[in-house]
Amino acid sequence: MIISLLFLASCRGTKYNCAELKSIEKIPTETLIKTADSISELRNLVWKEKEEMEKKGIMIDFSFENPVFFEQNCNSKSELKETYHIIGSMIKHEKIKVRIIGNSDSVEIENKPNLSLERAEFIKAIFIKNGIEKNRIEILDAKYDRPFGPKMESGNKENRRVDFEIIAQ
């Protein structure tokens, strides 16, 4: 119980650190590639369906790059499955680059203005730890300029995130 309280205090207090980068192990390459292949199959099916819908005059937008959400005031986390397919795709296709966009909620931006950048840098470090070269990763610090959800007095979990944009060359 005391350990749980200390962990929660480290996230909500002034430490701003929920997971140590050194405690996060490298993800097995086979897992990353298998995840990328699964998403690639889904993506191909969705694109075929999208083309059919567009022929009928219906416009649909799909994204497979899900954000990584963070606890309030935390710049890191230990569960990162949202990144697996992106890292796996980058391992398989050396021409792919990624833009990692750090975001904060309205409360965090007032108390810790660099938190969104710290989140993006943390995710960048995870990509590098898993074999992606630094020159294939861009960082954008969006702070609170790209909110998903409404501004709330206690902040909004939807805005405490890192987004991804895939850049194909």
VMD Tcl script that builds the backbone (N, CA, C; Angstrom):
set m [mol new atoms 507]
animate dup $m
set s [atomselect $m all]
$s set {name element resname resid chain x y z} {
  {N N MET 1 A 0.827 -1.188 0.000}
  {CA C MET 1 A 0.000 0.000 0.000}
  {C C MET 1 A 0.870 1.249 0.000}
  {N N ILE 2 A 1.890 1.277 0.841}
  {CA C ILE 2 A 2.776 2.441 0.917}
  {C C ILE 2 A 3.530 2.617 -0.396}
  {N N ILE 3 A 3.967 1.509 -0.994}
  {CA C ILE 3 A 4.678 1.576 -2.275}
  {C C ILE 3 A 3.763 2.168 -3.337}
  {N N SER 4 A 2.489 1.763 -3.359}
  {CA C SER 4 A 1.534 2.305 -4.329}
  {C C SER 4 A 1.374 3.802 -4.148}
  {N N LEU 5 A 1.269 4.236 -2.913}
  {CA C LEU 5 A 1.128 5.665 -2.646}
  {C C LEU 5 A 2.370 6.436 -3.074}
  {N N LEU 6 A 3.545 5.864 -2.839}
  {CA C LEU 6 A 4.773 6.529 -3.270}
  {C C LEU 6 A 4.834 6.634 -4.783}
  {N N PHE 7 A 4.413 5.593 -5.498}
  {CA C PHE 7 A 4.408 5.624 -6.957}
  {C C PHE 7 A 3.449 6.698 -7.460}
  {N N LEU 8 A 2.242 6.747 -6.877}
  {CA C LEU 8 A 1.282 7.767 -7.288}
  {C C LEU 8 A 1.796 9.163 -6.974}
  {N N ALA 9 A 2.443 9.317 -5.843}
  {CA C ALA 9 A 2.990 10.619 -5.484}
  {C C ALA 9 A 4.069 11.045 -6.465}
  {N N SER 10 A 4.862 10.091 -6.955}
  {CA C SER 10 A 5.914 10.457 -7.903}
  {C C SER 10 A 5.329 10.952 -9.219}
  {N N CYS 11 A 4.146 10.482 -9.585}
  {CA C CYS 11 A 3.509 10.937 -10.828}
  {C C CYS 11 A 2.796 12.261 -10.642}
  {N N ARG 12 A 2.230 12.471 -9.486}
  {CA C ARG 12 A 1.418 13.673 -9.294}
  {C C ARG 12 A 2.179 14.766 -8.553}
  {N N GLY 13 A 3.320 14.434 -8.024}
  {CA C GLY 13 A 4.093 15.416 -7.287}
  {C C GLY 13 A 5.007 16.207 -8.194}
  {N N THR 14 A 6.163 16.546 -7.693}
  {CA C THR 14 A 7.070 17.378 -8.467}
  {C C THR 14 A 8.127 16.569 -9.207}
  {N N LYS 15 A 8.148 15.271 -9.035}
  {CA C LYS 15 A 9.164 14.449 -9.680}
  {C C LYS 15 A 8.920 14.296 -11.180}
  {N N TYR 16 A 7.682 14.274 -11.623}
  {CA C TYR 16 A 7.307 14.181 -13.033}
  {C C TYR 16 A 7.943 12.997 -13.738}
  {N N ASN 17 A 7.904 11.845 -13.137}
  {CA C ASN 17 A 8.500 10.682 -13.771}
  {C C ASN 17 A 7.769 9.431 -13.326}
  {N N CYS 18 A 7.091 8.783 -14.256}
  {CA C CYS 18 A 6.334 7.584 -13.911}
  {C C CYS 18 A 7.076 6.294 -14.229}
  {N N ALA 19 A 8.035 6.343 -15.128}
  {CA C ALA 19 A 8.791 5.147 -15.488}
  {C C ALA 19 A 10.211 5.560 -15.819}
  {N N GLU 20 A 11.135 4.767 -15.404}
  {CA C GLU 20 A 12.540 5.022 -15.726}
  {C C GLU 20 A 12.850 4.418 -17.079}
  {N N LEU 21 A 13.468 5.174 -17.964}
  {CA C LEU 21 A 13.814 4.672 -19.289}
  {C C LEU 21 A 14.664 3.414 -19.182}
  {N N LYS 22 A 15.605 3.398 -18.250}
  {CA C LYS 22 A 16.488 2.238 -18.123}
  {C C LYS 22 A 15.732 0.978 -17.672}
  {N N SER 23 A 14.555 1.141 -17.076}
  {CA C SER 23 A 13.774 -0.023 -16.647}
  {C C SER 23 A 12.930 -0.613 -17.779}
  {N N ILE 24 A 12.839 0.090 -18.892}
  {CA C ILE 24 A 12.049 -0.398 -20.023}
  {C C ILE 24 A 12.961 -1.190 -20.938}
  {N N GLU 25 A 12.619 -2.454 -21.093}
  {CA C GLU 25 A 13.462 -3.349 -21.878}
  {C C GLU 25 A 13.198 -3.191 -23.367}
  {N N LYS 26 A 14.201 -3.523 -24.156}
  {CA C LYS 26 A 14.071 -3.530 -25.605}
  {C C LYS 26 A 13.009 -4.562 -25.971}
  {N N ILE 27 A 12.156 -4.199 -26.896}
  {CA C ILE 27 A 11.091 -5.097 -27.338}
  {C C ILE 27 A 11.696 -6.068 -28.345}
  {N N PRO 28 A 11.394 -7.354 -28.255}
  {CA C PRO 28 A 11.943 -8.301 -29.231}
  {C C PRO 28 A 11.578 -7.884 -30.666}
  {N N THR 29 A 12.571 -7.884 -31.539}
  {CA C THR 29 A 12.373 -7.470 -32.925}
  {C C THR 29 A 11.265 -8.276 -33.589}
  {N N GLU 30 A 11.188 -9.578 -33.296}
  {CA C GLU 30 A 10.147 -10.419 -33.888}
  {C C GLU 30 A 8.752 -9.907 -33.523}
  {N N THR 31 A 8.579 -9.466 -32.282}
  {CA C THR 31 A 7.290 -8.927 -31.832}
  {C C THR 31 A 6.952 -7.657 -32.586}
  {N N LEU 32 A 7.938 -6.785 -32.743}
  {CA C LEU 32 A 7.712 -5.526 -33.453}
  {C C LEU 32 A 7.325 -5.772 -34.905}
  {N N ILE 33 A 8.043 -6.652 -35.573}
  {CA C ILE 33 A 7.774 -6.930 -36.987}
  {C C ILE 33 A 6.432 -7.647 -37.157}
  {N N LYS 34 A 6.126 -8.585 -36.271}
  {CA C LYS 34 A 4.847 -9.291 -36.336}
  {C C LYS 34 A 3.683 -8.309 -36.150}
  {N N THR 35 A 3.820 -7.388 -35.219}
  {CA C THR 35 A 2.783 -6.369 -35.002}
  {C C THR 35 A 2.650 -5.474 -36.228}
  {N N ALA 36 A 3.782 -5.056 -36.796}
  {CA C ALA 36 A 3.763 -4.214 -37.998}
  {C C ALA 36 A 3.082 -4.942 -39.158}
  {N N ASP 37 A 3.373 -6.225 -39.325}
  {CA C ASP 37 A 2.758 -7.007 -40.404}
  {C C ASP 37 A 1.244 -7.121 -40.215}
  {N N SER 38 A 0.806 -7.344 -38.978}
  {CA C SER 38 A -0.629 -7.439 -38.701}
  {C C SER 38 A -1.337 -6.129 -39.030}
  {N N ILE 39 A -0.758 -5.027 -38.608}
  {CA C ILE 39 A -1.351 -3.718 -38.886}
  {C C ILE 39 A -1.320 -3.435 -40.385}
  {N N SER 40 A -0.257 -3.857 -41.053}
  {CA C SER 40 A -0.144 -3.650 -42.496}
  {C C SER 40 A -1.265 -4.389 -43.237}
  {N N GLU 41 A -1.567 -5.607 -42.812}
  {CA C GLU 41 A -2.670 -6.360 -43.421}
  {C C GLU 41 A -4.000 -5.627 -43.218}
  {N N LEU 42 A -4.229 -5.161 -41.998}
  {CA C LEU 42 A -5.454 -4.413 -41.720}
  {C C LEU 42 A -5.514 -3.137 -42.552}
  {N N ARG 43 A -4.393 -2.437 -42.623}
  {CA C ARG 43 A -4.319 -1.189 -43.384}
  {C C ARG 43 A -4.680 -1.437 -44.850}
  {N N ASN 44 A -4.164 -2.508 -45.435}
  {CA C ASN 44 A -4.473 -2.826 -46.830}
  {C C ASN 44 A -5.962 -3.095 -47.031}
  {N N LEU 45 A -6.564 -3.829 -46.106}
  {CA C LEU 45 A -8.004 -4.083 -46.199}
  {C C LEU 45 A -8.804 -2.786 -46.092}
  {N N VAL 46 A -8.398 -1.938 -45.166}
  {CA C VAL 46 A -9.104 -0.674 -44.964}
  {C C VAL 46 A -8.966 0.226 -46.190}
  {N N TRP 47 A -7.773 0.269 -46.791}
  {CA C TRP 47 A -7.576 1.112 -47.977}
  {C C TRP 47 A -8.431 0.630 -49.140}
  {N N LYS 48 A -8.568 -0.675 -49.292}
  {CA C LYS 48 A -9.447 -1.203 -50.350}
  {C C LYS 48 A -10.890 -0.779 -50.093}
  {N N GLU 49 A -11.313 -0.889 -48.838}
  {CA C GLU 49 A -12.672 -0.478 -48.469}
  {C C GLU 49 A -12.843 1.034 -48.673}
  {N N LYS 50 A -11.832 1.803 -48.319}
  {CA C LYS 50 A -11.883 3.258 -48.488}
  {C C LYS 50 A -12.036 3.619 -49.968}
  {N N GLU 51 A -11.294 2.957 -50.840}
  {CA C GLU 51 A -11.395 3.212 -52.279}
  {C C GLU 51 A -12.806 2.928 -52.785}
  {N N GLU 52 A -13.384 1.845 -52.303}
  {CA C GLU 52 A -14.762 1.505 -52.710}
  {C C GLU 52 A -15.751 2.565 -52.221}
  {N N MET 53 A -15.575 3.025 -51.006}
  {CA C MET 53 A -16.462 4.049 -50.450}
  {C C MET 53 A -16.316 5.364 -51.215}
  {N N GLU 54 A -15.074 5.724 -51.572}
  {CA C GLU 54 A -14.847 6.961 -52.316}
  {C C GLU 54 A -15.489 6.906 -53.697}
  {N N LYS 55 A -15.520 5.732 -54.318}
  {CA C LYS 55 A -16.192 5.566 -55.609}
  {C C LYS 55 A -17.683 5.875 -55.481}
  {N N LYS 56 A -18.225 5.645 -54.275}
  {CA C LYS 56 A -19.638 5.927 -54.011}
  {C C LYS 56 A -19.847 7.352 -53.495}
  {N N GLY 57 A -18.754 8.118 -53.411}
  {CA C GLY 57 A -18.854 9.507 -52.955}
  {C C GLY 57 A -18.769 9.686 -51.454}
  {N N ILE 58 A -18.384 8.646 -50.739}
  {CA C ILE 58 A -18.266 8.720 -49.282}
  {C C ILE 58 A -16.788 8.836 -48.922}
  {N N MET 59 A -16.418 9.909 -48.235}
  {CA C MET 59 A -15.020 10.135 -47.850}
  {C C MET 59 A -14.806 9.649 -46.416}
  {N N ILE 60 A -13.793 8.826 -46.234}
  {CA C ILE 60 A -13.473 8.255 -44.926}
  {C C ILE 60 A -11.985 8.456 -44.666}
  {N N ASP 61 A -11.634 8.769 -43.423}
  {CA C ASP 61 A -10.236 8.905 -43.051}
  {C C ASP 61 A -9.934 7.891 -41.958}
  {N N PHE 62 A -8.866 7.112 -42.143}
  {CA C PHE 62 A -8.454 6.112 -41.166}
  {C C PHE 62 A -7.050 6.417 -40.687}
  {N N SER 63 A -6.778 6.132 -39.436}
  {CA C SER 63 A -5.431 6.273 -38.916}
  {C C SER 63 A -5.117 5.068 -38.043}
  {N N PHE 64 A -3.933 4.513 -38.233}
  {CA C PHE 64 A -3.500 3.385 -37.416}
  {C C PHE 64 A -2.430 3.814 -36.414}
  {N N GLU 65 A -2.105 5.083 -36.404}
  {CA C GLU 65 A -1.108 5.597 -35.485}
  {C C GLU 65 A -1.829 6.153 -34.255}
  {N N ASN 66 A -2.054 5.296 -33.285}
  {CA C ASN 66 A -2.748 5.702 -32.074}
  {C C ASN 66 A -1.821 6.481 -31.163}
  {N N PRO 67 A -2.361 7.464 -30.459}
  {CA C PRO 67 A -1.523 8.212 -29.518}
  {C C PRO 67 A -1.125 7.349 -28.320}
  {N N VAL 68 A -0.064 7.758 -27.660}
  {CA C VAL 68 A 0.319 7.183 -26.373}
  {C C VAL 68 A -0.167 8.179 -25.331}
  {N N PHE 69 A -1.032 7.730 -24.421}
  {CA C PHE 69 A -1.571 8.608 -23.388}
  {C C PHE 69 A -0.748 8.479 -22.110}
  {N N PHE 70 A -0.656 9.573 -21.355}
  {CA C PHE 70 A 0.144 9.646 -20.138}
  {C C PHE 70 A -0.724 10.055 -18.960}
  {N N GLU 71 A -0.278 9.660 -17.776}
  {CA C GLU 71 A -0.905 10.143 -16.552}
  {C C GLU 71 A -0.536 11.618 -16.383}
  {N N GLN 72 A -1.352 12.333 -15.641}
  {CA C GLN 72 A -1.087 13.757 -15.452}
  {C C GLN 72 A 0.258 13.970 -14.760}
  {N N ASN 73 A 1.015 14.919 -15.277}
  {CA C ASN 73 A 2.344 15.315 -14.776}
  {C C ASN 73 A 3.424 14.269 -14.984}
  {N N CYS 74 A 3.158 13.237 -15.759}
  {CA C CYS 74 A 4.162 12.205 -16.025}
  {C C CYS 74 A 4.731 12.387 -17.426}
  {N N ASN 75 A 6.046 12.206 -17.529}
  {CA C ASN 75 A 6.702 12.344 -18.828}
  {C C ASN 75 A 7.077 11.002 -19.426}
  {N N SER 76 A 6.670 9.906 -18.802}
  {CA C SER 76 A 7.040 8.577 -19.275}
  {C C SER 76 A 6.014 7.561 -18.799}
  {N N LYS 77 A 6.093 6.367 -19.387}
  {CA C LYS 77 A 5.224 5.267 -18.965}
  {C C LYS 77 A 5.863 3.962 -19.372}
  {N N SER 78 A 5.438 2.883 -18.763}
  {CA C SER 78 A 6.066 1.597 -19.051}
  {C C SER 78 A 5.323 0.790 -20.110}
  {N N GLU 79 A 4.050 1.036 -20.339}
  {CA C GLU 79 A 3.271 0.302 -21.338}
  {C C GLU 79 A 3.259 1.092 -22.640}
  {N N LEU 80 A 3.867 0.521 -23.676}
  {CA C LEU 80 A 4.059 1.266 -24.922}
  {C C LEU 80 A 3.646 0.489 -26.160}
  {N N LYS 81 A 2.640 -0.372 -26.057}
  {CA C LYS 81 A 2.225 -1.199 -27.193}
  {C C LYS 81 A 1.788 -0.375 -28.396}
  {N N GLU 82 A 1.350 0.863 -28.150}
  {CA C GLU 82 A 0.925 1.731 -29.254}
  {C C GLU 82 A 2.070 2.021 -30.223}
  {N N THR 83 A 3.293 1.846 -29.775}
  {CA C THR 83 A 4.457 2.156 -30.611}
  {C C THR 83 A 4.970 0.955 -31.402}
  {N N TYR 84 A 4.563 -0.245 -31.045}
  {CA C TYR 84 A 5.158 -1.451 -31.625}
  {C C TYR 84 A 5.077 -1.495 -33.145}
  {N N HIS 85 A 3.890 -1.238 -33.708}
  {CA C HIS 85 A 3.757 -1.364 -35.157}
  {C C HIS 85 A 4.539 -0.281 -35.901}
  {N N ILE 86 A 4.682 0.886 -35.295}
  {CA C ILE 86 A 5.454 1.948 -35.950}
  {C C ILE 86 A 6.934 1.582 -35.956}
  {N N ILE 87 A 7.440 1.155 -34.806}
  {CA C ILE 87 A 8.842 0.752 -34.723}
  {C C ILE 87 A 9.097 -0.429 -35.658}
  {N N GLY 88 A 8.207 -1.414 -35.651}
  {CA C GLY 88 A 8.359 -2.577 -36.532}
  {C C GLY 88 A 8.376 -2.191 -37.997}
  {N N SER 89 A 7.498 -1.283 -38.392}
  {CA C SER 89 A 7.487 -0.811 -39.779}
  {C C SER 89 A 8.775 -0.090 -40.129}
  {N N MET 90 A 9.295 0.674 -39.179}
  {CA C MET 90 A 10.542 1.404 -39.428}
  {C C MET 90 A 11.733 0.456 -39.522}
  {N N ILE 91 A 11.688 -0.643 -38.790}
  {CA C ILE 91 A 12.744 -1.648 -38.890}
  {C C ILE 91 A 12.701 -2.294 -40.274}
  {N N LYS 92 A 11.496 -2.613 -40.742}
  {CA C LYS 92 A 11.336 -3.267 -42.044}
  {C C LYS 92 A 11.591 -2.340 -43.226}
  {N N HIS 93 A 11.252 -1.079 -43.077}
  {CA C HIS 93 A 11.328 -0.120 -44.188}
  {C C HIS 93 A 12.199 1.060 -43.786}
  {N N GLU 94 A 13.427 1.049 -44.234}
  {CA C GLU 94 A 14.406 2.059 -43.818}
  {C C GLU 94 A 14.121 3.458 -44.323}
  {N N LYS 95 A 13.212 3.616 -45.260}
  {CA C LYS 95 A 12.905 4.946 -45.790}
  {C C LYS 95 A 11.830 5.666 -44.982}
  {N N ILE 96 A 11.206 4.969 -44.056}
  {CA C ILE 96 A 10.161 5.581 -43.234}
  {C C ILE 96 A 10.813 6.387 -42.109}
  {N N LYS 97 A 10.261 7.587 -41.915}
  {CA C LYS 97 A 10.631 8.423 -40.767}
  {C C LYS 97 A 9.368 8.660 -39.951}
  {N N VAL 98 A 9.538 9.141 -38.735}
  {CA C VAL 98 A 8.390 9.426 -37.884}
  {C C VAL 98 A 8.573 10.799 -37.236}
  {N N ARG 99 A 7.462 11.497 -37.099}
  {CA C ARG 99 A 7.428 12.745 -36.327}
  {C C ARG 99 A 6.670 12.417 -35.048}
  {N N ILE 100 A 7.305 12.658 -33.923}
  {CA C ILE 100 A 6.714 12.395 -32.608}
  {C C ILE 100 A 6.306 13.748 -32.035}
  {N N ILE 101 A 5.016 13.876 -31.706}
  {CA C ILE 101 A 4.467 15.158 -31.286}
  {C C ILE 101 A 4.020 15.069 -29.834}
  {N N GLY 102 A 4.679 15.817 -28.961}
  {CA C GLY 102 A 4.341 15.835 -27.548}
  {C C GLY 102 A 3.255 16.852 -27.247}
  {N N ASN 103 A 2.296 16.461 -26.407}
  {CA C ASN 103 A 1.169 17.313 -26.027}
  {C C ASN 103 A 0.984 17.292 -24.515}
  {N N SER 104 A 0.375 18.342 -23.992}
  {CA C SER 104 A 0.053 18.457 -22.566}
  {C C SER 104 A -1.387 18.906 -22.415}
  {N N ASP 105 A -1.913 18.740 -21.206}
  {CA C ASP 105 A -3.238 19.302 -20.963}
  {C C ASP 105 A -3.084 20.738 -20.443}
  {N N SER 106 A -4.196 21.423 -20.283}
  {CA C SER 106 A -4.172 22.845 -19.927}
  {C C SER 106 A -3.596 23.110 -18.540}
  {N N VAL 107 A -3.738 22.173 -17.623}
  {CA C VAL 107 A -3.191 22.338 -16.271}
  {C C VAL 107 A -1.680 22.117 -16.287}
  {N N GLU 108 A -1.246 21.073 -16.971}
  {CA C GLU 108 A 0.189 20.753 -17.031}
  {C C GLU 108 A 0.990 21.874 -17.676}
  {N N ILE 109 A 0.464 22.458 -18.733}
  {CA C ILE 109 A 1.215 23.469 -19.474}
  {C C ILE 109 A 1.526 24.678 -18.598}
  {N N GLU 110 A 0.654 24.947 -17.634}
  {CA C GLU 110 A 0.895 26.052 -16.702}
  {C C GLU 110 A 1.955 25.685 -15.667}
  {N N ASN 111 A 1.924 24.456 -15.177}
  {CA C ASN 111 A 2.817 24.024 -14.101}
  {C C ASN 111 A 4.150 23.482 -14.584}
  {N N LYS 112 A 4.183 22.873 -15.742}
  {CA C LYS 112 A 5.391 22.211 -16.261}
  {C C LYS 112 A 5.414 22.398 -17.778}
  {N N PRO 113 A 5.804 23.582 -18.258}
  {CA C PRO 113 A 5.699 23.903 -19.687}
  {C C PRO 113 A 6.520 23.012 -20.617}
  {N N ASN 114 A 7.533 22.320 -20.132}
  {CA C ASN 114 A 8.356 21.456 -20.983}
  {C C ASN 114 A 7.919 19.997 -20.974}
  {N N LEU 115 A 6.828 19.687 -20.283}
  {CA C LEU 115 A 6.395 18.306 -20.131}
  {C C LEU 115 A 6.064 17.651 -21.474}
  {N N SER 116 A 5.427 18.366 -22.367}
  {CA C SER 116 A 5.082 17.787 -23.671}
  {C C SER 116 A 6.340 17.424 -24.458}
  {N N LEU 117 A 7.356 18.259 -24.383}
  {CA C LEU 117 A 8.633 17.955 -25.042}
  {C C LEU 117 A 9.299 16.748 -24.384}
  {N N GLU 118 A 9.250 16.678 -23.061}
  {CA C GLU 118 A 9.831 15.541 -22.338}
  {C C GLU 118 A 9.151 14.237 -22.750}
  {N N ARG 119 A 7.846 14.268 -22.954}
  {CA C ARG 119 A 7.122 13.076 -23.398}
  {C C ARG 119 A 7.594 12.634 -24.780}
  {N N ALA 120 A 7.713 13.590 -25.692}
  {CA C ALA 120 A 8.166 13.267 -27.051}
  {C C ALA 120 A 9.598 12.726 -27.017}
  {N N GLU 121 A 10.447 13.317 -26.202}
  {CA C GLU 121 A 11.835 12.849 -26.077}
  {C C GLU 121 A 11.891 11.446 -25.484}
  {N N PHE 122 A 11.016 11.152 -24.542}
  {CA C PHE 122 A 10.957 9.806 -23.947}
  {C C PHE 122 A 10.602 8.773 -25.022}
  {N N ILE 123 A 9.584 9.064 -25.813}
  {CA C ILE 123 A 9.181 8.126 -26.865}
  {C C ILE 123 A 10.297 7.999 -27.907}
  {N N LYS 124 A 10.961 9.084 -28.228}
  {CA C LYS 124 A 12.098 9.024 -29.150}
  {C C LYS 124 A 13.163 8.075 -28.605}
  {N N ALA 125 A 13.436 8.165 -27.320}
  {CA C ALA 125 A 14.437 7.286 -26.694}
  {C C ALA 125 A 14.014 5.813 -26.798}
  {N N ILE 126 A 12.718 5.537 -26.711}
  {CA C ILE 126 A 12.221 4.168 -26.868}
  {C C ILE 126 A 12.480 3.678 -28.289}
  {N N PHE 127 A 12.227 4.526 -29.277}
  {CA C PHE 127 A 12.487 4.154 -30.679}
  {C C PHE 127 A 13.976 3.864 -30.867}
  {N N ILE 128 A 14.825 4.720 -30.341}
  {CA C ILE 128 A 16.276 4.532 -30.469}
  {C C ILE 128 A 16.712 3.259 -29.752}
  {N N LYS 129 A 16.164 3.014 -28.572}
  {CA C LYS 129 A 16.491 1.812 -27.813}
  {C C LYS 129 A 16.153 0.542 -28.598}
  {N N ASN 130 A 15.176 0.659 -29.485}
  {CA C ASN 130 A 14.742 -0.489 -30.284}
  {C C ASN 130 A 15.321 -0.486 -31.690}
  {N N GLY 131 A 16.391 0.278 -31.899}
  {CA C GLY 131 A 17.159 0.185 -33.136}
  {C C GLY 131 A 16.861 1.202 -34.220}
  {N N ILE 132 A 16.037 2.179 -33.955}
  {CA C ILE 132 A 15.738 3.197 -34.963}
  {C C ILE 132 A 16.777 4.320 -34.839}
  {N N GLU 133 A 17.352 4.711 -35.978}
  {CA C GLU 133 A 18.388 5.744 -35.981}
  {C C GLU 133 A 17.783 7.117 -35.663}
  {N N LYS 134 A 18.545 7.947 -34.947}
  {CA C LYS 134 A 18.093 9.286 -34.548}
  {C C LYS 134 A 17.653 10.130 -35.734}
  {N N ASN 135 A 18.363 10.011 -36.863}
  {CA C ASN 135 A 18.063 10.864 -38.012}
  {C C ASN 135 A 16.728 10.516 -38.684}
  {N N ARG 136 A 16.070 9.461 -38.238}
  {CA C ARG 136 A 14.767 9.070 -38.789}
  {C C ARG 136 A 13.612 9.508 -37.882}
  {N N ILE 137 A 13.948 10.268 -36.853}
  {CA C ILE 137 A 12.948 10.679 -35.869}
  {C C ILE 137 A 12.969 12.197 -35.734}
  {N N GLU 138 A 11.805 12.809 -35.908}
  {CA C GLU 138 A 11.643 14.244 -35.669}
  {C C GLU 138 A 10.796 14.426 -34.418}
  {N N ILE 139 A 11.043 15.515 -33.717}
  {CA C ILE 139 A 10.282 15.837 -32.511}
  {C C ILE 139 A 9.566 17.167 -32.733}
  {N N LEU 140 A 8.323 17.231 -32.321}
  {CA C LEU 140 A 7.566 18.479 -32.344}
  {C C LEU 140 A 6.939 18.648 -30.965}
  {N N ASP 141 A 7.161 19.802 -30.370}
  {CA C ASP 141 A 6.587 20.112 -29.061}
  {C C ASP 141 A 5.338 20.960 -29.285}
  {N N ALA 142 A 4.168 20.316 -29.243}
  {CA C ALA 142 A 2.915 21.024 -29.505}
  {C C ALA 142 A 2.351 21.689 -28.254}
  {N N LYS 143 A 2.906 21.377 -27.095}
  {CA C LYS 143 A 2.425 21.906 -25.818}
  {C C LYS 143 A 0.917 21.662 -25.693}
  {N N TYR 144 A 0.099 22.723 -25.720}
  {CA C TYR 144 A -1.363 22.588 -25.634}
  {C C TYR 144 A -2.025 23.143 -26.900}
  {N N ASP 145 A -1.276 23.173 -27.991}
  {CA C ASP 145 A -1.775 23.766 -29.234}
  {C C ASP 145 A -2.647 22.839 -30.062}
  {N N ARG 146 A -2.699 21.553 -29.723}
  {CA C ARG 146 A -3.475 20.574 -30.502}
  {C C ARG 146 A -4.372 19.747 -29.580}
  {N N PRO 147 A -5.256 20.391 -28.823}
  {CA C PRO 147 A -6.079 19.618 -27.875}
  {C C PRO 147 A -7.064 18.701 -28.584}
  {N N PHE 148 A -7.249 17.508 -28.026}
  {CA C PHE 148 A -8.276 16.564 -28.481}
  {C C PHE 148 A -9.587 16.870 -27.765}
  {N N GLY 149 A -9.465 17.083 -26.476}
  {CA C GLY 149 A -10.644 17.243 -25.645}
  {C C GLY 149 A -10.771 18.653 -25.105}
  {N N PRO 150 A -11.861 18.917 -24.406}
  {CA C PRO 150 A -12.108 20.261 -23.877}
  {C C PRO 150 A -11.145 20.628 -22.753}
  {N N LYS 151 A -10.953 21.922 -22.573}
  {CA C LYS 151 A -10.133 22.421 -21.469}
  {C C LYS 151 A -10.948 22.246 -20.190}
  {N N MET 152 A -10.363 21.546 -19.229}
  {CA C MET 152 A -11.058 21.288 -17.973}
  {C C MET 152 A -10.169 21.760 -16.827}
  {N N GLU 153 A -10.796 22.118 -15.728}
  {CA C GLU 153 A -10.061 22.630 -14.575}
  {C C GLU 153 A -9.038 21.619 -14.062}
  {N N SER 154 A -9.359 20.339 -14.154}
  {CA C SER 154 A -8.452 19.293 -13.669}
  {C C SER 154 A -7.566 18.739 -14.781}
  {N N GLY 155 A -7.661 19.314 -15.974}
  {CA C GLY 155 A -6.916 18.785 -17.115}
  {C C GLY 155 A -7.763 17.758 -17.844}
  {N N ASN 156 A -7.251 17.245 -18.944}
  {CA C ASN 156 A -8.013 16.286 -19.737}
  {C C ASN 156 A -7.070 15.220 -20.256}
  {N N LYS 157 A -7.348 13.958 -19.924}
  {CA C LYS 157 A -6.471 12.843 -20.296}
  {C C LYS 157 A -6.248 12.777 -21.803}
  {N N GLU 158 A -7.252 13.118 -22.608}
  {CA C GLU 158 A -7.112 13.062 -24.060}
  {C C GLU 158 A -6.007 13.992 -24.572}
  {N N ASN 159 A -5.668 15.004 -23.796}
  {CA C ASN 159 A -4.647 15.965 -24.211}
  {C C ASN 159 A -3.255 15.614 -23.679}
  {N N ARG 160 A -3.164 14.648 -22.793}
  {CA C ARG 160 A -1.868 14.212 -22.240}
  {C C ARG 160 A -1.364 13.046 -23.076}
  {N N ARG 161 A -0.737 13.385 -24.216}
  {CA C ARG 161 A -0.422 12.330 -25.166}
  {C C ARG 161 A 0.772 12.686 -26.036}
  {N N VAL 162 A 1.206 11.657 -26.759}
  {CA C VAL 162 A 2.172 11.813 -27.842}
  {C C VAL 162 A 1.505 11.248 -29.089}
  {N N ASP 163 A 1.514 12.036 -30.166}
  {CA C ASP 163 A 0.954 11.619 -31.449}
  {C C ASP 163 A 2.100 11.257 -32.394}
  {N N PHE 164 A 1.733 10.572 -33.468}
  {CA C PHE 164 A 2.731 10.166 -34.467}
  {C C PHE 164 A 2.273 10.563 -35.853}
  {N N GLU 165 A 3.215 11.014 -36.658}
  {CA C GLU 165 A 2.988 11.221 -38.076}
  {C C GLU 165 A 4.057 10.448 -38.810}
  {N N ILE 166 A 3.637 9.598 -39.732}
  {CA C ILE 166 A 4.571 8.788 -40.523}
  {C C ILE 166 A 4.977 9.595 -41.730}
  {N N ILE 167 A 6.277 9.642 -41.977}
  {CA C ILE 167 A 6.833 10.383 -43.100}
  {C C ILE 167 A 7.535 9.381 -44.010}
  {N N ALA 168 A 6.941 9.123 -45.148}
  {CA C ALA 168 A 7.545 8.189 -46.111}
  {C C ALA 168 A 8.368 8.983 -47.130}
  {N N GLN 169 A 9.537 8.455 -47.459}
  {CA C GLN 169 A 10.389 9.147 -48.438}
  {C C GLN 169 A 10.440 8.381 -49.714}
}
mol reanalyze $m
mol bondsrecalc $m
mol representation Tube
mol addrep $m
